Each structure stands twice: as structure tokens, then as C-alpha cells.
Amino acid sequence: MISPLRAVRTAVCWMTVLPVGTGTDPDELPDRAVGGAVMAALPVVGVVVGAAAAAFAFGLSLTDLPTALIGVLVVVLTAALTRGMHLDGLADTADGLGCYGPPERVAEVMRSGTVGPFGVATLVLTLGVQAAASSGLVDESRWYELAFAIALGRLGALVGTRRSISPAHPSGFGALVAGTQRASIPVWCLIAAVATVPIALRDNGFDVAAVAQALVVVLAVVVFAWIFTRHCARRMGGLNGDVLGATIELGVALALVGLLI
């Protein structure tokens, strides 16, 4: 049994550039128990990255920089904090889904090491949406919602590792985490629902409509992640780490836009 503290520490170590260490023997290879614990703690990583992005945006808002540029810099920060691994997964997944052929052909395209036209277009569009939506929240000083949206994207990756989806390959990150989550998904969905309450705290009182909108956003991210990872698993013969990265980036974009509607 892996302790929650070790799970969070390992998740932060794996998913960010923060020098926290794993607290384990460096010669010890991770197994599915560790992978499952890391995924169960992944939303905590989202909270850390989201809080850092919101604090960064708030600091920049005190300068004379235009909000559009602040939105771009927020996206740059989140990419830097996560080593750009989710963006790499997004590009590879787009190229894989854009090709024709059986799962073996999809895997070959995704492992090619180059970014094709589908990957480039998806990256540009997704990052553009994230930057524009982030600047919209910054312009309205909605710091909590900015952090919330970034954290919520990680919930989508957690949904992607539900028990009904198996790994695409016997090795790699997907083999460590695919099919490991069950109880953690409803627990984190409930936490995400509760976390919408502060969004309703406005100067003129408690805005029920804002909570309702945020709850719809949570549901939209969960449903999108469920459908998207299911489709990817069908096309690729299972789940891999690239799909989880793509789910995170697309989930963040969806959450940001949803909060602005």
C-alpha cells in the first residue's frame, strides 16, 4: 500500500519539473501500484500547477502588460512546469488519429518522433484557445477560475485510466496506469463539484448561476474525457501516455472556454 504522501510526491515529481524527489530507491522500477497511486494523486498536481499559473497571472496583472500577452505567458508557464510532455502527447495523438490504418499503423505514426500536419494544427489551435481564454479570465480578475480550469484538466486524465480501458502496449507509461482507477474517479468528481462553490462568491453575494455553470463545465470535461479516451483506445488498441497528455490539454481548453461562456 502506497501512502498518500508518497503518491502525491511521486506524482509531482513525474508530472512537473519541481525538484521534490520520489522518496524511493532510484534503482527500483515503478510498477502498476505506483502508477495507479500517481494517477489517483494527479488532480493534486493540477492544483499545484493551477495555483502557480494563477499567482503568476496575478503578478503580471500588476504590470502594464496587455492581458492577451499575460494569457500567452500563462500557457508558457504551464508548459514549462510540465516539461511540455502533455503538449507532446497532444501532437502525437492528433497525428495518430489523423492517419488511416490499424492500431499498429497508428502506433508507428505516434512513435515516429516527428510532428505532422495534424499535430501542428492541433497544437496551434489548442494553445491559441488556452491563451485567449486565459487572457479573458485575467481581464476579469478571475484568478480562482483560472487555477480551477487548469486543475480540472487533470481530472480528465484520471477518467482516462478507468478500469474498462486497457493499455495499448505492454510497456511505457500507459502500461503503468491504464485500467488502475475506480473509486478515485467519483471521489475527485465530487471534490471538483465542491470546488465550484468559491466561484459563486461575488461582490454582490452568492451567484447560484455561476455554480451551475461551473458544474456543467465539470460534467463536460468528464464526459469529453470519457468519450475521447474511449475513441482513442478503440483506434489505438488501448491507452497510452500520449492520449492522457492530449486529454489534459484539451480538457483545460474546454474548461477555460466553458467558464467564460
C-alpha positions as CSV (number, residue, x, y, z in Angstrom):
1,M,0.0,0.0,0.0
2,I,1.5,3.3,-1.1
3,S,0.9,6.2,1.3
4,P,-0.9,9.3,0.0
5,L,2.1,11.5,0.8
6,R,4.4,9.3,-1.3
7,A,1.8,9.2,-4.1
8,V,1.5,13.0,-4.2
9,R,5.3,13.4,-4.1
10,T,5.8,10.9,-6.9
11,A,3.0,12.5,-9.0
12,V,4.6,15.9,-8.6
13,C,8.0,14.5,-9.5
14,W,6.7,12.7,-12.6
15,M,4.4,15.3,-13.9
16,T,6.3,18.6,-13.2
17,V,9.8,20.0,-13.1
18,L,9.6,20.7,-9.4
19,P,12.5,19.1,-7.6
20,V,10.6,17.1,-4.9
21,G,12.0,13.6,-5.5
22,T,10.0,10.4,-5.3
23,G,11.2,9.2,-1.9
24,T,12.0,5.8,-3.4
25,D,15.1,3.9,-4.5
26,P,16.2,5.3,-7.9
27,D,17.1,1.8,-9.0
28,E,13.6,0.5,-8.2
29,L,11.5,0.3,-11.3
30,P,7.9,1.6,-10.9
31,D,5.1,-0.8,-11.1
32,R,1.3,-0.6,-11.6
33,A,0.8,0.0,-7.9
34,V,2.9,3.1,-8.1
35,G,1.4,4.1,-11.4
36,G,-2.2,3.8,-10.0
37,A,-1.3,5.8,-7.0
38,V,0.3,8.6,-9.1
39,M,-2.9,8.8,-11.2
40,A,-5.1,9.0,-8.2
41,A,-3.0,11.9,-7.0
42,L,-2.8,13.6,-10.4
43,P,-5.5,16.2,-9.6
44,V,-3.3,17.5,-6.8
45,V,-0.6,18.2,-9.4
46,G,-3.3,20.1,-11.3
47,V,-4.0,22.2,-8.2
48,V,-0.3,23.0,-7.8
49,V,0.2,24.0,-11.5
50,G,-3.1,25.9,-11.5
51,A,-2.2,27.8,-8.3
52,A,1.2,28.7,-9.8
53,A,-0.4,29.9,-13.0
54,A,-3.0,32.0,-11.2
55,A,-0.4,33.6,-8.9
56,F,1.9,34.2,-12.0
57,A,-1.0,35.8,-13.9
58,F,-2.0,38.0,-10.9
59,G,1.6,39.2,-10.6
60,L,1.8,40.1,-14.2
61,S,-1.6,41.9,-14.0
62,L,0.1,44.4,-11.7
63,T,2.3,45.5,-14.6
64,D,1.5,47.3,-17.8
65,L,1.5,44.1,-19.9
66,P,-1.6,43.6,-22.1
67,T,-3.9,40.8,-20.9
68,A,-3.5,39.0,-24.2
69,L,0.2,38.7,-23.6
70,I,-0.4,37.6,-20.0
71,G,-2.6,34.8,-21.3
72,V,0.1,33.6,-23.6
73,L,2.7,33.7,-20.8
74,V,0.4,31.7,-18.5
75,V,0.3,29.0,-21.2
76,V,4.1,29.1,-21.5
77,L,4.4,28.7,-17.7
78,T,2.2,25.7,-17.5
79,A,4.0,24.1,-20.4
80,A,7.4,24.8,-18.7
81,L,6.2,23.4,-15.4
82,T,5.1,20.2,-17.0
83,R,8.2,19.8,-19.3
84,G,5.8,20.2,-22.3
85,M,5.1,16.5,-22.1
86,H,1.3,17.0,-22.4
87,L,1.8,19.1,-25.5
88,D,4.0,16.4,-27.0
89,G,1.2,13.9,-26.2
90,L,-1.4,16.1,-27.8
91,A,0.6,16.4,-31.0
92,D,1.3,12.7,-31.2
93,T,-2.3,11.8,-30.5
94,A,-3.5,14.2,-33.2
95,D,-1.1,12.7,-35.8
96,G,-2.1,9.2,-34.7
97,L,-5.8,9.8,-35.0
98,G,-5.3,11.6,-38.3
99,C,-3.8,8.6,-40.1
100,Y,-5.5,5.7,-41.6
101,G,-4.9,2.0,-40.8
102,P,-4.9,-0.5,-38.0
103,P,-3.7,0.2,-34.4
104,E,-0.2,-0.9,-35.4
105,R,0.0,1.9,-38.0
106,V,-1.3,4.4,-35.5
107,A,1.4,3.4,-33.0
108,E,4.0,3.7,-35.7
109,V,3.0,7.3,-36.5
110,M,2.8,8.3,-32.9
111,R,6.3,6.9,-32.2
112,S,7.9,8.5,-35.3
113,G,9.4,11.3,-33.3
114,T,8.2,14.0,-35.8
115,V,5.2,16.2,-35.7
116,G,2.9,16.0,-38.7
117,P,0.3,18.5,-40.0
118,F,-2.4,17.2,-37.8
119,G,-0.2,17.6,-34.7
120,V,0.9,21.1,-35.7
121,A,-2.6,22.3,-36.3
122,T,-4.0,20.8,-33.1
123,L,-1.2,22.3,-31.1
124,V,-1.6,25.8,-32.6
125,L,-5.4,25.8,-32.2
126,T,-5.4,24.3,-28.6
127,L,-2.7,26.7,-27.3
128,G,-4.5,29.6,-29.0
129,V,-7.7,28.7,-27.3
130,Q,-6.0,28.3,-23.9
131,A,-4.1,31.6,-24.3
132,A,-7.2,33.6,-25.4
133,A,-9.4,32.1,-22.7
134,S,-6.8,32.6,-20.0
135,S,-6.5,36.3,-21.0
136,G,-10.3,36.6,-20.8
137,L,-10.2,35.3,-17.2
138,V,-7.3,37.6,-16.4
139,D,-9.0,40.6,-17.8
140,E,-11.9,40.0,-15.3
141,S,-9.6,39.2,-12.4
142,R,-11.0,35.6,-12.1
143,W,-7.9,34.1,-10.6
144,Y,-9.6,31.2,-8.8
145,E,-11.3,30.1,-12.0
146,L,-8.1,30.2,-13.9
147,A,-6.5,27.8,-11.4
148,F,-9.7,25.7,-11.3
149,A,-9.7,25.2,-15.0
150,I,-6.1,24.1,-15.2
151,A,-6.6,21.7,-12.3
152,L,-9.8,20.3,-13.8
153,G,-8.0,19.2,-17.0
154,R,-6.1,16.6,-14.9
155,L,-9.4,15.1,-13.8
156,G,-9.9,14.1,-17.5
157,A,-6.7,12.1,-17.5
158,L,-7.9,10.3,-14.3
159,V,-11.1,9.4,-16.1
160,G,-9.0,8.0,-18.9
161,T,-7.4,5.4,-16.7
162,R,-10.7,3.8,-15.6
163,R,-10.8,0.1,-15.2
164,S,-12.6,-0.5,-18.5
165,I,-9.7,0.6,-20.7
166,S,-6.5,-1.5,-21.1
167,P,-3.0,-0.4,-22.1
168,A,-2.1,-0.3,-25.8
169,H,1.4,-1.7,-25.2
170,P,2.9,-3.9,-22.5
171,S,5.5,-1.2,-21.7
172,G,5.5,2.5,-21.3
173,F,3.5,4.9,-19.2
174,G,0.2,3.6,-20.4
175,A,1.1,0.1,-19.2
176,L,1.7,1.5,-15.7
177,V,-1.6,3.5,-15.3
178,A,-4.2,2.2,-17.8
179,G,-7.1,0.5,-16.0
180,T,-6.0,1.4,-12.5
181,Q,-8.7,3.8,-11.4
182,R,-12.1,3.1,-9.9
183,A,-13.1,4.7,-6.7
184,S,-10.8,7.7,-7.2
185,I,-12.9,8.9,-10.1
186,P,-16.2,9.6,-8.3
187,V,-14.2,10.9,-5.3
188,W,-12.4,13.5,-7.4
189,C,-15.5,14.3,-9.3
190,L,-17.2,15.1,-6.0
191,I,-14.3,17.2,-4.9
192,A,-14.4,19.1,-8.2
193,A,-18.1,19.8,-7.8
194,V,-17.5,21.1,-4.3
195,A,-14.6,23.3,-5.6
196,T,-17.1,25.1,-7.8
197,V,-18.6,26.8,-4.8
198,P,-16.0,29.6,-4.4
199,I,-16.7,30.6,-8.0
200,A,-20.1,31.9,-6.8
201,L,-18.7,34.2,-4.2
202,R,-19.1,37.6,-5.9
203,D,-19.1,41.2,-4.5
204,N,-22.9,41.3,-4.7
205,G,-23.5,38.0,-2.9
206,F,-23.7,34.3,-3.8
207,D,-24.2,33.7,-7.6
208,V,-26.1,30.4,-8.0
209,A,-25.9,30.6,-11.8
210,A,-22.1,30.7,-11.6
211,V,-22.1,27.5,-9.6
212,A,-24.5,25.9,-12.0
213,Q,-22.3,26.9,-15.0
214,A,-19.1,25.6,-13.3
215,L,-20.9,22.3,-12.5
216,V,-21.8,22.0,-16.2
217,V,-18.1,22.6,-17.1
218,V,-17.0,19.8,-14.7
219,L,-19.6,17.5,-16.3
220,A,-18.5,18.5,-19.8
221,V,-14.8,17.8,-19.0
222,V,-15.6,14.4,-17.5
223,V,-17.9,13.4,-20.4
224,F,-15.4,14.6,-23.0
225,A,-12.6,12.7,-21.4
226,W,-14.7,9.5,-21.2
227,I,-15.7,9.7,-24.9
228,F,-12.3,10.9,-26.2
229,T,-10.2,8.2,-24.3
230,R,-12.7,5.5,-25.4
231,H,-12.3,6.5,-29.0
232,C,-8.5,6.7,-28.8
233,A,-8.4,3.3,-27.1
234,R,-10.5,1.8,-29.9
235,R,-8.3,3.3,-32.6
236,M,-5.0,2.5,-30.9
237,G,-5.8,-0.8,-29.4
238,G,-5.7,0.6,-25.9
239,L,-4.5,3.6,-23.9
240,N,-1.0,5.2,-23.9
241,G,0.6,8.1,-22.2
242,D,0.2,10.4,-25.2
243,V,-3.6,10.1,-25.0
244,L,-3.6,11.1,-21.4
245,G,-1.5,14.2,-22.2
246,A,-3.9,15.1,-25.0
247,T,-6.8,14.7,-22.7
248,I,-5.3,17.1,-20.2
249,E,-4.6,19.8,-22.7
250,L,-8.0,19.6,-24.4
251,G,-9.7,19.4,-21.0
252,V,-8.0,22.6,-19.9
253,A,-9.1,24.3,-23.1
254,L,-12.6,23.1,-22.7
255,A,-12.8,24.2,-19.0
256,L,-11.4,27.7,-19.7
257,V,-13.9,28.3,-22.5
258,G,-16.7,26.9,-20.5
259,L,-16.1,29.2,-17.6
260,L,-16.1,32.2,-20.0
261,I,-19.4,31.4,-21.7
